[in-house]
Structure formats: structure tokens, C-alpha cells
Amino acid sequence: MKFGPIPLSLASGAILAHSVALPQGRLRKGLVLEAEHIAALEAAGNTDVVAAVLEPGDVDENLAAERLARALVPDEAAAGIKRQAAFTGRVNLLADGPGVVSLDSDALLALNSVHPMITLATVPHWQQMQDACMIGTVKIISYAVPEGDLARACQLASGTLRLVPPTLMSASLLVTDITGGAGVKGVEAIENRLTALNVTLDDVTMTSHNEHELSAAISRVKSDLILILTGSATSDAFDIAPQALRQAGGIVTRFGMPVDPGNLLFLGDLKGIPVIGLPGCARSPALNGVDWVLSRVVCGVPPTSEDIAGMGVGGLLKEIPTRPQPRRGKASQS
């Protein structure tokens, strides 16, 4: 592609690089110049124009963006992602329902390294999405890119991006109560998290903060997911809630995570039913470590212990400007 000022006599079919004001209107950037446009420019006293001229082997920005988007999402239904129409070299990729995003970071890095004008920006790996939210955007920065580079980018893009939908449909919340404790405070925030993932909260069961009573309540759950919120923070892998799960015949697979707020979360399993021990920050609607774990568990891609360890990089969510509802007060628990 050639770019720069060219004489109007050679500008037919060129792409206008900058908008030009005329006595009777305005020619917008990106316009493919035709005879009538050139005549209007000449009548206004112009002798040349800054434009882009495609050369053999170049692919127009919109066609290039569409081809790359189709390579990323060849089957919208299978990927759970909708492609929007190409416009000014851009195609947005939207979630077709709730879920978490699975992407191949290495392949997408390679894609973005093919040519500086061929780009894909995405949300992070395993980001929770809601219906119609943007997962990624393809952008061809220049007016055209070489066919060979586009073909290479499309090859790298194949099979790298998909939305993993929820696989669990129901949950039960067990809440232990202590004198002066929070009780059912925060249940609405937890239910809202589940609703965003199309999960129904079957019931909320209150028990005393007692290993035996909590164990009995755990044993009675029939839902796809068990959530445990204790009135007193779970501060050890052998505290009341983890021990109650073991007494009910379950196992604890991970206690603690390097995300703040969210440190005191634990993961477990009861005969195939996933169990999440919620830290106190789950009572707040603000982003915390619970969101990162809950969404993956609900979508059938639970984080491993190694995955959770990796969440520490970027896991400082406490009192940062980008966090919409920072923690306040002296008594909040993580």
C-alpha cells in the first residue's frame, strides 16, 4: 500500500486519508474517491490529496478484518461468540450468552506479531462474560494489509477463542451463624453472582457455627453446587467449614488464594459436587477472588491449585482505582 499526497489526476480509486471540507459539504476519511469527488476537490482549488492506494496483493481493511474474524470464529454457535459486521477495519466479537472466555494466549501473541497493522485485542483468559459483552475486537489499523501476512494471521487465529458456557444449573448456600454475626447479610450479592451465570439458588440454609450441624446440612444438599459462607472467617484448612465437608464425606482440594480480597476461599468436592467455601468478601458485590473461581467452577473448568497460585499476579484488587467499589471500614474480612 502506498500512502501520502498524490495528484488528483491519479487519485481515482484511492482511499481518502483525511476528511476534507468543501464549500458544499465534506468528504469523509476512508472514502474511495470517484470522479465526482475528484471534480469537487478540483473545483475547491485542490491539486492533490493525502490518500492510500492499494497495490497488488493488498487486502482492503474491512475484508481483512472480516476474514480474520471468521478465522477466529468460524462457527458462531460452536464458539458461543457472535461476529459483528466489519466497519472501518474493525469487527467486534460478542459473547452469545454468559460464560468464561477460553483463549490460546501464545497463539494470539503470535497473531499480533505477524504485522503491526493486523491486531486483535481481547479480554483476559477465563474472563467472565455476560450476553452481548465484547470478548475481543479485530482491528486492521491501516487501510489495507498484505495478503500473505493476513493469511498467516488467519492461520494462527484458527481455534484460539471460544466462550465456555455454564454447565451447573443450581446451587445451595449454607450459612453458619454466630452471635453478633452477619447472618444472611450479603446473600443477595451471592445470588446475583449466580444469576449472572444462569444458576438458580435453590435454597439458603442457616445453621449454627458448628462442625456437626454444618456437616449434616452439607450431606442434605441436592444441588449442582454447594456454597458455604461462615459467620466467623475460615482461617485454617482444618477450621469448622473444611472439617464439616470432610465429615460429610467430601475432600478439600485447596485452601487460600493469593487474591485480595478473597484470601480465605477454599475449594472442595462432595462425591462429584463442587464445593466452594466463601470468604467474607463474597457478601460484597464488588469484584473479588470469589468471582474468578465461581465463574470457572460453574462453567465446568474449575481452577487447579496451580491456576489459583497464578492468580496472584494481578490479584491485588484491594483499594485500587480501577476497582469500582473499593473496600472501606476497619472490620472487613477477606
C-alpha positions in Angstrom: 0.0 0.0 0.0 1.2 3.5 -0.9 0.3 6.4 1.4 0.8 10.1 1.1 -0.1 13.1 -1.1 -1.0 12.2 -4.7 -2.1 14.4 -7.6 -5.8 14.5 -8.2 -5.2 13.2 -11.7 -4.0 9.9 -10.2 -6.5 9.8 -7.2 -9.3 7.8 -8.8 -9.9 4.7 -6.6 -7.6 6.0 -3.8 -8.8 6.0 -0.2 -9.1 9.4 1.3 -6.8 9.6 4.4 -8.1 12.8 6.0 -11.5 14.5 5.8 -11.7 17.5 3.5 -14.1 20.4 4.0 -15.7 21.6 0.7 -17.9 24.6 0.1 -20.9 22.3 -0.4 -20.2 19.6 2.2 -17.4 17.4 3.5 -15.6 14.4 2.1 -15.0 11.9 5.0 -11.8 10.0 5.6 -12.0 6.4 4.3 -14.0 7.4 1.2 -13.0 5.7 -2.0 -12.5 8.6 -4.4 -14.6 8.6 -7.6 -14.8 11.1 -10.5 -17.4 13.3 -8.8 -15.3 13.6 -5.6 -12.2 14.5 -7.6 -14.2 17.1 -9.6 -15.4 18.6 -6.3 -11.9 18.8 -4.9 -10.6 20.4 -8.1 -13.5 23.0 -8.0 -12.4 23.9 -4.5 -8.9 24.6 -5.6 -7.2 21.4 -4.6 -4.4 19.9 -6.7 -3.6 16.9 -4.6 -4.9 14.9 -1.7 -3.5 12.7 1.0 -4.7 9.2 0.3 -3.9 5.4 0.4 -3.5 3.5 -2.8 -3.8 -0.3 -2.7 -1.2 -2.3 -4.5 -1.4 -5.8 -6.0 -1.6 -8.3 -3.1 -3.2 -5.8 -0.7 -6.4 -6.7 1.1 -8.9 -3.9 2.0 -9.3 -3.2 5.7 -12.9 -4.3 6.0 -12.4 -7.5 4.1 -9.2 -8.2 6.0 -11.0 -7.7 9.4 -13.8 -9.9 8.3 -11.5 -12.7 7.2 -9.6 -12.6 10.4 -12.8 -12.6 12.5 -14.1 -15.6 10.6 -10.8 -17.4 11.2 -11.1 -16.7 14.9 -14.8 -17.6 15.0 -15.6 -19.9 12.0 -18.7 -21.3 13.7 -20.5 -18.7 15.9 -22.8 -21.3 17.5 -20.0 -23.7 18.4 -17.8 -20.9 19.7 -20.5 -19.1 21.6 -19.4 -15.9 20.0 -21.1 -13.5 17.6 -19.3 -11.6 14.9 -20.5 -8.0 14.1 -20.2 -6.6 10.6 -16.9 -5.0 9.6 -16.7 -1.3 9.8 -13.6 1.0 9.3 -11.4 -2.1 9.6 -13.0 -3.4 12.8 -15.0 -6.4 13.7 -16.2 -6.8 17.3 -16.7 -10.2 18.8 -19.5 -10.5 21.3 -20.4 -13.2 23.9 -23.5 -15.2 22.9 -24.7 -15.7 26.5 -22.9 -15.9 29.9 -19.7 -17.9 30.4 -16.0 -17.6 30.6 -13.6 -16.9 27.8 -11.1 -19.6 26.8 -8.2 -18.4 24.6 -4.8 -19.5 23.5 -2.5 -16.7 24.7 0.6 -17.9 22.9 -1.2 -18.2 19.5 -2.8 -14.8 19.9 0.6 -13.3 20.8 1.9 -14.8 17.6 -1.0 -13.5 15.6 -0.4 -9.9 16.9 3.3 -10.3 15.9 2.7 -11.0 12.3 2.2 -7.4 11.1 1.7 -4.2 13.2 -1.4 -3.3 11.3 -3.1 -6.6 12.0 -4.4 -6.6 15.6 -6.7 -8.4 18.0 -7.5 -7.1 21.5 -9.3 -9.5 23.9 -10.4 -9.7 27.5 -8.1 -11.8 29.7 -8.1 -15.6 29.7 -11.0 -17.0 31.8 -12.7 -13.6 32.0 -16.4 -13.9 33.0 -18.8 -12.6 30.4 -22.4 -11.7 30.1 -24.6 -11.9 27.0 -23.6 -9.3 24.3 -20.5 -8.2 26.1 -17.4 -7.7 24.0 -14.9 -10.5 24.1 -12.5 -9.1 21.5 -12.1 -6.7 18.7 -10.3 -7.2 15.4 -8.8 -4.0 14.1 -6.9 -3.5 10.8 -5.1 -0.3 11.6 -4.1 0.7 8.1 -6.4 0.9 5.0 -5.0 -2.4 3.7 -2.6 -5.2 4.6 -0.6 -7.6 2.6 -2.4 -10.8 1.6 0.5 -13.0 2.8 0.5 -11.5 6.3 -3.3 -11.7 6.6 -3.2 -15.4 5.6 -0.6 -16.1 8.2 -2.6 -14.3 10.9 -5.7 -16.2 9.9 -3.9 -19.5 10.2 -2.7 -18.6 13.7 -6.2 -17.5 14.7 -7.9 -20.8 14.0 -9.4 -22.4 17.1 -7.9 -19.9 19.6 -11.0 -18.2 21.0 -14.3 -19.5 22.5 -16.8 -18.9 25.2 -17.3 -21.7 27.7 -21.0 -21.7 28.9 -22.3 -22.6 32.3 -22.6 -26.4 33.0 -24.0 -26.2 36.5 -27.6 -25.1 36.8 -28.3 -24.9 40.6 -26.6 -24.1 43.9 -27.3 -24.3 47.6 -25.9 -21.8 50.0 -25.1 -22.9 53.6 -24.6 -20.0 56.1 -23.4 -20.5 59.6 -24.5 -18.0 62.3 -22.7 -16.7 65.3 -23.8 -14.3 68.0 -23.4 -10.8 66.5 -22.5 -12.2 63.1 -23.6 -11.0 59.7 -26.3 -13.7 59.4 -27.9 -13.5 55.9 -26.3 -10.2 55.1 -24.7 -10.5 51.6 -26.9 -13.3 50.4 -28.3 -11.1 47.7 -24.8 -10.3 46.3 -24.1 -14.1 46.2 -27.4 -14.8 44.4 -26.7 -12.0 41.9 -23.4 -13.6 41.1 -25.2 -16.9 40.4 -28.0 -15.3 38.4 -25.4 -13.7 36.1 -24.2 -17.2 35.3 -27.8 -18.6 34.8 -27.5 -20.6 38.0 -30.6 -20.9 40.3 -30.1 -20.5 44.0 -32.2 -23.5 45.2 -32.1 -22.6 48.9 -30.3 -20.8 51.7 -29.8 -22.9 54.9 -28.8 -21.3 58.2 -27.0 -23.5 60.7 -25.1 -22.8 63.9 -21.3 -22.3 63.5 -20.8 -26.0 64.4 -18.9 -28.7 62.5 -21.5 -31.4 63.1 -24.6 -29.3 62.2 -22.9 -27.9 59.1 -21.8 -31.4 58.1 -25.4 -32.6 58.3 -26.5 -29.7 56.2 -23.9 -30.4 53.6 -25.0 -34.0 53.3 -28.5 -33.0 52.5 -27.7 -30.8 49.5 -29.1 -31.9 46.2 -28.0 -29.0 44.0 -25.2 -29.0 41.4 -23.0 -26.7 43.6 -22.5 -26.2 47.3 -21.5 -22.8 48.7 -20.5 -22.3 52.3 -20.4 -18.9 54.0 -19.3 -19.0 57.6 -20.3 -16.4 60.3 -16.7 -16.5 61.5 -13.9 -16.4 59.0 -12.4 -19.7 57.9 -8.8 -19.2 59.0 -7.2 -22.6 58.5 -7.6 -25.7 56.3 -8.9 -27.6 59.4 -11.3 -24.9 60.6 -15.0 -25.7 61.1 -16.2 -25.5 57.4 -13.4 -27.6 55.8 -13.7 -30.1 58.6 -17.5 -30.3 58.2 -17.0 -31.0 54.5 -14.6 -33.9 55.3 -17.0 -35.2 57.9 -19.8 -35.3 55.3 -17.6 -37.5 53.1 -16.0 -34.7 51.0 -12.5 -33.5 50.4 -10.8 -30.1 50.5 -8.6 -29.6 47.4 -7.3 -26.0 48.1 -7.4 -23.6 50.9 -6.4 -20.0 50.5 -5.7 -17.9 47.3 -3.3 -15.1 46.5 -6.1 -12.7 45.7 -7.0 -9.8 47.9 -9.9 -9.6 48.8 -10.5 -13.3 48.6 -7.6 -14.9 50.5 -9.8 -17.2 52.7 -11.6 -19.1 49.9 -11.4 -22.9 49.8 -12.3 -25.4 47.2 -13.6 -29.0 47.7 -15.7 -31.8 46.4 -18.5 -33.9 47.8 -18.9 -37.0 45.8 -18.7 -35.2 42.5 -20.5 -32.0 43.7 -18.1 -29.0 43.7 -17.9 -27.1 47.0 -16.7 -23.5 47.4 -16.0 -22.1 50.9 -16.7 -18.4 50.5 -14.6 -15.7 52.2 -16.4 -12.8 53.9 -15.8 -10.6 50.9 -18.4 -12.6 49.0 -21.0 -10.6 50.9 -20.0 -7.6 48.8 -21.0 -7.1 45.2 -17.5 -5.7 44.4 -15.1 -7.7 42.4 -13.1 -10.2 44.5 -11.4 -13.6 44.3 -14.7 -15.4 44.5 -15.8 -14.1 41.1 -12.7 -15.6 39.4 -13.2 -19.0 41.0 -17.0 -19.2 41.0 -17.4 -18.5 37.2 -14.9 -21.2 36.3 -16.4 -23.8 38.6 -19.9 -23.0 37.2 -18.7 -23.3 33.6 -17.1 -26.7 34.2 -13.4 -25.6 34.0 -12.5 -25.4 37.7 -9.2 -23.8 38.5 -6.4 -26.2 39.7 -4.3 -25.4 42.7 -1.6 -24.2 40.2 -4.2 -22.0 38.5 -5.1 -20.3 41.8 -1.4 -19.8 42.6 -1.1 -18.0 39.3 -3.9 -15.6 40.2 -1.6 -13.7 42.5 -0.2 -11.8 39.5 -2.9 -9.2 39.0 -4.7 -10.4 42.2 -4.3 -7.3 44.2 -7.8 -6.0 43.9 -7.9 -4.2 47.3 -8.3 -0.4 47.1 -7.1 0.1 43.5 -8.5 2.9 41.3 -9.9 0.5 38.7 -11.9 -1.4 41.2 -15.4 0.1 41.2 -16.3 -0.4 44.8 -13.1 -0.4 46.9 -13.2 -1.9 50.4 -13.8 0.5 53.3 -14.1 0.2 57.0 -11.9 -1.5 59.6 -13.8 -4.7 60.2 -14.0 -6.2 56.6 -12.8 -9.8 56.3 -11.0 -11.2 53.2 
